[in-house]
Amino acid sequence: MNASVAIQSLPEAKNDEELIRIVDQVIDYIKSTGLNYYVGPFETAIEGDYDELMDVVKECQHIAIRAGAPSVAAYIKVTYRPEGEVLTIEKKVTKHHQ
């Protein structure tokens, strides 16, 4: 695993319920990828191959639009180490959830 991303999807929505419904569809897509992920209150972290993660980030925007958002913004954080491993989600957060 040479990369990790954190994505905060910000779809335009009429109300909080609509916002949650759209974000839930984005998260369902992330779950369906089979990649290791961690859902937090503001963003979702995903681990994997850099190119695959960039495709996932791109598709998250399409999912939000197909779910009914007229527009979507996103904050993306990327860690990439082409010649090695990045710190895993497990190493970063497990000690805080025991």
CNS distance restraints for C-alpha pairs under 8 A (distance, minus, plus):
assign (resid   1 and name CA) (resid  47 and name CA) 6.81 0.50 0.50
assign (resid   1 and name CA) (resid  48 and name CA) 4.88 0.50 0.50
assign (resid   1 and name CA) (resid  49 and name CA) 5.58 0.50 0.50
assign (resid   1 and name CA) (resid  84 and name CA) 7.81 0.50 0.50
assign (resid   1 and name CA) (resid  85 and name CA) 5.61 0.50 0.50
assign (resid   1 and name CA) (resid  86 and name CA) 6.78 0.50 0.50
assign (resid   2 and name CA) (resid  48 and name CA) 6.45 0.50 0.50
assign (resid   2 and name CA) (resid  49 and name CA) 5.60 0.50 0.50
assign (resid   2 and name CA) (resid  50 and name CA) 6.40 0.50 0.50
assign (resid   2 and name CA) (resid  80 and name CA) 5.87 0.50 0.50
assign (resid   2 and name CA) (resid  81 and name CA) 5.18 0.50 0.50
assign (resid   2 and name CA) (resid  82 and name CA) 5.80 0.50 0.50
assign (resid   2 and name CA) (resid  83 and name CA) 7.39 0.50 0.50
assign (resid   2 and name CA) (resid  84 and name CA) 5.94 0.50 0.50
assign (resid   2 and name CA) (resid  85 and name CA) 4.86 0.50 0.50
assign (resid   2 and name CA) (resid  86 and name CA) 5.66 0.50 0.50
assign (resid   3 and name CA) (resid  47 and name CA) 6.07 0.50 0.50
assign (resid   3 and name CA) (resid  48 and name CA) 5.61 0.50 0.50
assign (resid   3 and name CA) (resid  49 and name CA) 5.71 0.50 0.50
assign (resid   3 and name CA) (resid  50 and name CA) 5.11 0.50 0.50
assign (resid   3 and name CA) (resid  53 and name CA) 7.74 0.50 0.50
assign (resid   3 and name CA) (resid  78 and name CA) 7.18 0.50 0.50
assign (resid   3 and name CA) (resid  79 and name CA) 5.36 0.50 0.50
assign (resid   3 and name CA) (resid  80 and name CA) 4.37 0.50 0.50
assign (resid   3 and name CA) (resid  81 and name CA) 6.21 0.50 0.50
assign (resid   3 and name CA) (resid  82 and name CA) 7.88 0.50 0.50
assign (resid   3 and name CA) (resid  85 and name CA) 7.41 0.50 0.50
assign (resid   3 and name CA) (resid  86 and name CA) 5.99 0.50 0.50
assign (resid   4 and name CA) (resid  45 and name CA) 6.98 0.50 0.50
assign (resid   4 and name CA) (resid  46 and name CA) 5.56 0.50 0.50
assign (resid   4 and name CA) (resid  47 and name CA) 4.33 0.50 0.50
assign (resid   4 and name CA) (resid  48 and name CA) 6.19 0.50 0.50
assign (resid   4 and name CA) (resid  49 and name CA) 7.94 0.50 0.50
assign (resid   4 and name CA) (resid  50 and name CA) 7.39 0.50 0.50
assign (resid   4 and name CA) (resid  53 and name CA) 7.50 0.50 0.50
assign (resid   4 and name CA) (resid  78 and name CA) 5.89 0.50 0.50
assign (resid   4 and name CA) (resid  79 and name CA) 5.25 0.50 0.50
assign (resid   4 and name CA) (resid  80 and name CA) 6.72 0.50 0.50
assign (resid   4 and name CA) (resid  86 and name CA) 7.18 0.50 0.50
assign (resid   4 and name CA) (resid  88 and name CA) 7.98 0.50 0.50
assign (resid   5 and name CA) (resid  45 and name CA) 5.56 0.50 0.50
assign (resid   5 and name CA) (resid  46 and name CA) 5.36 0.50 0.50
assign (resid   5 and name CA) (resid  47 and name CA) 6.58 0.50 0.50
assign (resid   5 and name CA) (resid  53 and name CA) 7.12 0.50 0.50
assign (resid   5 and name CA) (resid  76 and name CA) 6.79 0.50 0.50
assign (resid   5 and name CA) (resid  77 and name CA) 5.35 0.50 0.50
assign (resid   5 and name CA) (resid  78 and name CA) 4.48 0.50 0.50
assign (resid   5 and name CA) (resid  79 and name CA) 6.31 0.50 0.50
assign (resid   6 and name CA) (resid  43 and name CA) 6.13 0.50 0.50
assign (resid   6 and name CA) (resid  44 and name CA) 5.36 0.50 0.50
assign (resid   6 and name CA) (resid  45 and name CA) 4.13 0.50 0.50
assign (resid   6 and name CA) (resid  46 and name CA) 6.28 0.50 0.50
assign (resid   6 and name CA) (resid  75 and name CA) 7.95 0.50 0.50
assign (resid   6 and name CA) (resid  76 and name CA) 5.65 0.50 0.50
assign (resid   6 and name CA) (resid  77 and name CA) 5.01 0.50 0.50
assign (resid   6 and name CA) (resid  78 and name CA) 6.66 0.50 0.50
assign (resid   7 and name CA) (resid  43 and name CA) 5.33 0.50 0.50
assign (resid   7 and name CA) (resid  44 and name CA) 5.41 0.50 0.50
assign (resid   7 and name CA) (resid  45 and name CA) 6.49 0.50 0.50
assign (resid   7 and name CA) (resid  57 and name CA) 7.29 0.50 0.50
assign (resid   7 and name CA) (resid  74 and name CA) 6.66 0.50 0.50
assign (resid   7 and name CA) (resid  75 and name CA) 5.77 0.50 0.50
assign (resid   7 and name CA) (resid  76 and name CA) 4.71 0.50 0.50
assign (resid   7 and name CA) (resid  77 and name CA) 6.62 0.50 0.50
assign (resid   8 and name CA) (resid  42 and name CA) 6.24 0.50 0.50
assign (resid   8 and name CA) (resid  43 and name CA) 4.36 0.50 0.50
assign (resid   8 and name CA) (resid  44 and name CA) 6.55 0.50 0.50
assign (resid   8 and name CA) (resid  74 and name CA) 5.36 0.50 0.50
assign (resid   8 and name CA) (resid  75 and name CA) 5.10 0.50 0.50
assign (resid   8 and name CA) (resid  76 and name CA) 6.56 0.50 0.50
assign (resid   9 and name CA) (resid  23 and name CA) 6.81 0.50 0.50
assign (resid   9 and name CA) (resid  26 and name CA) 7.90 0.50 0.50
assign (resid   9 and name CA) (resid  43 and name CA) 7.42 0.50 0.50
assign (resid   9 and name CA) (resid  60 and name CA) 7.66 0.50 0.50
assign (resid   9 and name CA) (resid  61 and name CA) 7.59 0.50 0.50
assign (resid   9 and name CA) (resid  72 and name CA) 7.08 0.50 0.50
assign (resid   9 and name CA) (resid  73 and name CA) 6.26 0.50 0.50
assign (resid   9 and name CA) (resid  74 and name CA) 4.60 0.50 0.50
assign (resid   9 and name CA) (resid  75 and name CA) 6.82 0.50 0.50
assign (resid  10 and name CA) (resid  23 and name CA) 7.83 0.50 0.50
assign (resid  10 and name CA) (resid  72 and name CA) 5.52 0.50 0.50
assign (resid  10 and name CA) (resid  73 and name CA) 4.97 0.50 0.50
assign (resid  10 and name CA) (resid  74 and name CA) 5.53 0.50 0.50
assign (resid  11 and name CA) (resid  19 and name CA) 6.69 0.50 0.50
assign (resid  11 and name CA) (resid  22 and name CA) 7.23 0.50 0.50
assign (resid  11 and name CA) (resid  23 and name CA) 7.46 0.50 0.50
assign (resid  11 and name CA) (resid  64 and name CA) 6.38 0.50 0.50
assign (resid  11 and name CA) (resid  65 and name CA) 7.86 0.50 0.50
assign (resid  11 and name CA) (resid  69 and name CA) 5.68 0.50 0.50
assign (resid  11 and name CA) (resid  70 and name CA) 7.75 0.50 0.50
assign (resid  11 and name CA) (resid  71 and name CA) 5.99 0.50 0.50
assign (resid  11 and name CA) (resid  72 and name CA) 4.04 0.50 0.50
assign (resid  11 and name CA) (resid  73 and name CA) 6.16 0.50 0.50
assign (resid  12 and name CA) (resid  19 and name CA) 7.26 0.50 0.50
assign (resid  12 and name CA) (resid  69 and name CA) 5.42 0.50 0.50
assign (resid  12 and name CA) (resid  70 and name CA) 6.25 0.50 0.50
assign (resid  12 and name CA) (resid  71 and name CA) 5.48 0.50 0.50
assign (resid  12 and name CA) (resid  72 and name CA) 5.81 0.50 0.50
assign (resid  13 and name CA) (resid  18 and name CA) 5.75 0.50 0.50
assign (resid  13 and name CA) (resid  19 and name CA) 5.21 0.50 0.50
assign (resid  13 and name CA) (resid  69 and name CA) 6.07 0.50 0.50
assign (resid  13 and name CA) (resid  70 and name CA) 7.83 0.50 0.50
assign (resid  14 and name CA) (resid  18 and name CA) 6.34 0.50 0.50
assign (resid  14 and name CA) (resid  19 and name CA) 7.44 0.50 0.50
assign (resid  15 and name CA) (resid  19 and name CA) 6.26 0.50 0.50
assign (resid  16 and name CA) (resid  20 and name CA) 6.11 0.50 0.50
assign (resid  17 and name CA) (resid  21 and name CA) 6.16 0.50 0.50
assign (resid  18 and name CA) (resid  22 and name CA) 6.25 0.50 0.50
assign (resid  19 and name CA) (resid  23 and name CA) 6.17 0.50 0.50
assign (resid  20 and name CA) (resid  24 and name CA) 5.89 0.50 0.50
assign (resid  21 and name CA) (resid  25 and name CA) 6.47 0.50 0.50
assign (resid  22 and name CA) (resid  26 and name CA) 6.54 0.50 0.50
assign (resid  22 and name CA) (resid  64 and name CA) 5.85 0.50 0.50
assign (resid  22 and name CA) (resid  67 and name CA) 5.80 0.50 0.50
assign (resid  22 and name CA) (resid  68 and name CA) 7.44 0.50 0.50
assign (resid  22 and name CA) (resid  69 and name CA) 7.37 0.50 0.50
assign (resid  23 and name CA) (resid  27 and name CA) 6.23 0.50 0.50
assign (resid  23 and name CA) (resid  64 and name CA) 7.09 0.50 0.50
assign (resid  24 and name CA) (resid  28 and name CA) 6.02 0.50 0.50
assign (resid  25 and name CA) (resid  29 and name CA) 6.27 0.50 0.50
assign (resid  25 and name CA) (resid  63 and name CA) 7.08 0.50 0.50
assign (resid  25 and name CA) (resid  64 and name CA) 7.28 0.50 0.50
assign (resid  25 and name CA) (resid  67 and name CA) 7.23 0.50 0.50
assign (resid  26 and name CA) (resid  30 and name CA) 6.42 0.50 0.50
assign (resid  26 and name CA) (resid  60 and name CA) 5.67 0.50 0.50
assign (resid  26 and name CA) (resid  63 and name CA) 5.95 0.50 0.50
assign (resid  26 and name CA) (resid  64 and name CA) 6.30 0.50 0.50
assign (resid  27 and name CA) (resid  31 and name CA) 6.19 0.50 0.50
assign (resid  27 and name CA) (resid  39 and name CA) 7.97 0.50 0.50
assign (resid  27 and name CA) (resid  44 and name CA) 7.88 0.50 0.50
assign (resid  28 and name CA) (resid  32 and name CA) 6.22 0.50 0.50
assign (resid  29 and name CA) (resid  33 and name CA) 6.62 0.50 0.50
assign (resid  29 and name CA) (resid  60 and name CA) 7.44 0.50 0.50
assign (resid  29 and name CA) (resid  63 and name CA) 7.75 0.50 0.50
assign (resid  30 and name CA) (resid  34 and name CA) 7.72 0.50 0.50
assign (resid  30 and name CA) (resid  35 and name CA) 7.55 0.50 0.50
assign (resid  30 and name CA) (resid  37 and name CA) 7.66 0.50 0.50
assign (resid  30 and name CA) (resid  56 and name CA) 7.33 0.50 0.50
assign (resid  30 and name CA) (resid  60 and name CA) 7.80 0.50 0.50
assign (resid  31 and name CA) (resid  35 and name CA) 7.16 0.50 0.50
assign (resid  31 and name CA) (resid  37 and name CA) 7.39 0.50 0.50
assign (resid  35 and name CA) (resid  46 and name CA) 6.75 0.50 0.50
assign (resid  35 and name CA) (resid  47 and name CA) 6.38 0.50 0.50
assign (resid  35 and name CA) (resid  48 and name CA) 6.49 0.50 0.50
assign (resid  36 and name CA) (resid  46 and name CA) 5.81 0.50 0.50
assign (resid  36 and name CA) (resid  47 and name CA) 5.49 0.50 0.50
assign (resid  36 and name CA) (resid  48 and name CA) 7.38 0.50 0.50
assign (resid  37 and name CA) (resid  44 and name CA) 6.82 0.50 0.50
assign (resid  37 and name CA) (resid  45 and name CA) 5.39 0.50 0.50
assign (resid  37 and name CA) (resid  46 and name CA) 4.26 0.50 0.50
assign (resid  37 and name CA) (resid  47 and name CA) 6.33 0.50 0.50
assign (resid  37 and name CA) (resid  89 and name CA) 7.73 0.50 0.50
assign (resid  38 and name CA) (resid  44 and name CA) 5.58 0.50 0.50
assign (resid  38 and name CA) (resid  45 and name CA) 5.15 0.50 0.50
assign (resid  38 and name CA) (resid  46 and name CA) 6.61 0.50 0.50
assign (resid  38 and name CA) (resid  89 and name CA) 7.28 0.50 0.50
assign (resid  39 and name CA) (resid  43 and name CA) 6.44 0.50 0.50
assign (resid  39 and name CA) (resid  44 and name CA) 4.41 0.50 0.50
assign (resid  39 and name CA) (resid  45 and name CA) 6.54 0.50 0.50
assign (resid  40 and name CA) (resid  44 and name CA) 5.65 0.50 0.50
assign (resid  40 and name CA) (resid  45 and name CA) 7.85 0.50 0.50
assign (resid  45 and name CA) (resid  89 and name CA) 7.58 0.50 0.50
assign (resid  46 and name CA) (resid  53 and name CA) 7.56 0.50 0.50
assign (resid  47 and name CA) (resid  53 and name CA) 7.48 0.50 0.50
assign (resid  47 and name CA) (resid  88 and name CA) 7.35 0.50 0.50
assign (resid  47 and name CA) (resid  89 and name CA) 7.65 0.50 0.50
assign (resid  48 and name CA) (resid  52 and name CA) 6.99 0.50 0.50
assign (resid  48 and name CA) (resid  53 and name CA) 6.34 0.50 0.50
assign (resid  49 and name CA) (resid  53 and name CA) 6.11 0.50 0.50
assign (resid  50 and name CA) (resid  54 and name CA) 6.27 0.50 0.50
assign (resid  50 and name CA) (resid  80 and name CA) 6.76 0.50 0.50
assign (resid  51 and name CA) (resid  55 and name CA) 6.43 0.50 0.50
assign (resid  52 and name CA) (resid  56 and name CA) 6.35 0.50 0.50
assign (resid  53 and name CA) (resid  57 and name CA) 6.17 0.50 0.50
assign (resid  54 and name CA) (resid  58 and name CA) 6.25 0.50 0.50
assign (resid  55 and name CA) (resid  59 and name CA) 6.16 0.50 0.50
assign (resid  56 and name CA) (resid  60 and name CA) 6.14 0.50 0.50
assign (resid  57 and name CA) (resid  61 and name CA) 7.01 0.50 0.50
assign (resid  58 and name CA) (resid  62 and name CA) 6.93 0.50 0.50
assign (resid  59 and name CA) (resid  63 and name CA) 6.11 0.50 0.50
assign (resid  60 and name CA) (resid  64 and name CA) 6.38 0.50 0.50
assign (resid  61 and name CA) (resid  65 and name CA) 6.49 0.50 0.50
assign (resid  61 and name CA) (resid  72 and name CA) 6.50 0.50 0.50
assign (resid  61 and name CA) (resid  73 and name CA) 7.83 0.50 0.50
assign (resid  61 and name CA) (resid  74 and name CA) 7.92 0.50 0.50
assign (resid  62 and name CA) (resid  66 and name CA) 6.11 0.50 0.50
assign (resid  63 and name CA) (resid  67 and name CA) 6.04 0.50 0.50
assign (resid  64 and name CA) (resid  68 and name CA) 6.66 0.50 0.50
assign (resid  64 and name CA) (resid  69 and name CA) 5.79 0.50 0.50
assign (resid  64 and name CA) (resid  72 and name CA) 6.80 0.50 0.50
assign (resid  65 and name CA) (resid  69 and name CA) 4.73 0.50 0.50
assign (resid  65 and name CA) (resid  70 and name CA) 6.20 0.50 0.50
assign (resid  65 and name CA) (resid  71 and name CA) 6.48 0.50 0.50
assign (resid  65 and name CA) (resid  72 and name CA) 7.04 0.50 0.50
assign (resid  79 and name CA) (resid  86 and name CA) 7.15 0.50 0.50
assign (resid  80 and name CA) (resid  86 and name CA) 7.02 0.50 0.50
assign (resid  81 and name CA) (resid  85 and name CA) 6.27 0.50 0.50
assign (resid  81 and name CA) (resid  86 and name CA) 6.27 0.50 0.50
assign (resid  87 and name CA) (resid  91 and name CA) 6.50 0.50 0.50
assign (resid  87 and name CA) (resid  92 and name CA) 7.03 0.50 0.50
assign (resid  88 and name CA) (resid  92 and name CA) 6.34 0.50 0.50
assign (resid  89 and name CA) (resid  93 and name CA) 6.11 0.50 0.50
assign (resid  89 and name CA) (resid  94 and name CA) 7.76 0.50 0.50
assign (resid  90 and name CA) (resid  94 and name CA) 5.21 0.50 0.50
assign (resid  91 and name CA) (resid  95 and name CA) 7.78 0.50 0.50
assign (resid  93 and name CA) (resid  97 and name CA) 6.83 0.50 0.50
assign (resid  94 and name CA) (resid  98 and name CA) 6.73 0.50 0.50
